[in-house]
Amino acid sequence: MEKIKFMTSLLTFYLKGEIGQQDNFIKLKIPNTILSFIPLGSRGENLPINQISMVGTSFHLLLGRFLFGIILALIGLANMKNSVLYGFIMFAIGVLTVINSFQTILVIDLTSGRSIAMSFVVFEKSKAAQAAYDINKLISERIDDTNTRRQTDRLINDNDRIVNAINNRR
């Protein structure tokens, strides 16, 4: 699995989250913010692949944030008569807040019952889908490796090919 870097917010476009694989672990790095735009470090997680039960994506609209962004944008437009700079800044923050209210969420459920959710900017929906696909592929490979019947069938087929190869030589 290749490391996937993604934006969690347009207001903090410079903060990137990461999803990658190291041996039998999924490594996550999720940036923390205060009020959605003040950076405050990051949270790291190392999840064993054999402890992941399900991975999925969903699309959300945060209605409160959406309405707040519209109000900020309208205040910005109304204040452009008095102060163009202040009005433009309020309008820009409002528009970015409206855009950020549409989120793609990657949810990783663990066998312990714990869920980890990571939000992606709506424009990076394909990265969330790719991460879900890659993690599900790793889970499938792990299940195939621990499937005793499948491994036994593979060994029997390998032994049959060796026997046939030896018999055809003589």
N, C-alpha and C positions, 0 to 999 in steps of 0.2 A: 504494500500500500504506500503510495506516495504521500508526502506531507501535504495537507491542504490548508492554505491560509485564507482567512475570510474576514470581512468587516462585520462588526456587530452593530454599528450605528453610523449614519452619515455625519452626525455631529462630531464623532470621534473617529473619523476615517483613518487616522494615523495609528489607531490601536487595532491590532490584528489578533484574531483567535487562531489557534492551530489544532489540527487533528492529524495524528501520525501513528505509525506502528513501530514498536521496538521489541523484537523477539515475540513473546506471547502476550504482549500488553498493547493496549490502545492508550496513547498518551494525548491528553487534552490540555490546552492552555486557553483559559477564558479570561479576557480582561475585565476588571472590575471598575465601575464608575460610580460617582455620586451625581444624582440628578441627571443621569444619562449623558453628561458631557465633561465632567471633571474626573480625570484618570486617578485611580487609586489602586495600583498594582494589578496582579492577576492571580487567578486560581488555577492550580495545576492538579490534574488527576491522572493516575495510572490505573487502568482497568484491565484485569486479566480477561483474555478473550473467552476463557471457559466460564466466566461469571456473567457474561452478557446474554440475556435471554431474548431481547427484541430490540430492533432499531427501526425507527420510522420518522417520517417528516410530516409536518402539518403546516397549514397556512392560517395565520391569525390576523384579525383586525382588532387593535386595541382602541376601543371606541372612545374612552376617556382621553387618551393621548391625541386621537384624531380631532376631537372637538376642541381640545386645548390648542392645538396647532392652528385650527381655523380661526379661533378667537385671536391668537397672537398675530396671525397674518392680517386680519381685519384691523386690528389696532395699529399695526405697522402702516397699512395703507392710509388710515385716517390721520396718522401723525406725519405723513410725508409733506403735508401742507406747512406744518410748523418747522420741522427739522427733517431734512431729507435723509441725513445720515442715520439718525435714530429710527426713523420710519423704515428705512431700507433694512437695517439690522433686525428690527422686530419682524418685518415681513419675511426675511430670509430664515430666521429661526423658526417662524411659524410654518413655512413651507417644508423645511427639513423635518420638523416634528410630525407634520402630516404624512410625509413619505415614510418616516420611521415607524409610524403606527401600523404599517403593513409589514408583517414579519413572517419569515419562514423559520420554523422551529425544528431542530433535530433533537429527537428524544431517544435516549439510550436507557433501556430498562435492564436492571441487574437481577440476578436470581434471588438476591436478598430482599427484593421488593423496592429498592431505591431506584429513583429515576433521575437522570441528569438531562437537563434541557439546555440547549444552546441556541441563541437566536442569531439568525443571519439576516443581513439586509435583503430586502425583497429582490434586488437586482442580482444577488448571488444565490438564487434558488437552485441553480444547477450544481453548485458546489455542495450544498446540503444533500441533494439527491445522490451525488457521486460518493460522498462520505458514507451515506446510508448503504449504498450498493457495495462499497469496498468492505465495510464492517460486516455486512451480511454474508459476503463471500468468505471472509475469514472464519466466521462462525460455521458456515457450511463445510469448509475444509477441515475444521477441527472435528466436527461431527463425523465426517467421512473417515478421518484418521482413527477415531475411537470405535468405529463400527466393526465389531469382531467378525460378523458374517461376511461382510464385504472384503475384509483383509484376508480371511481364510480362503474365499473364492479366488482372490487374486493370486495367492500362493499356490493353490491347486493348478490354476491355469499356467503359471510360470513353470511348475514342475512338469506338467504335461508337455509343454513346449520343449523343455530340456530332454525329456525322454524321447520324444519324436525326433529331435535333432540327432540324438545318439543313435537311434535305430536306423535312421536314414544314412548315416555314415558307413555303417557296416555292410 
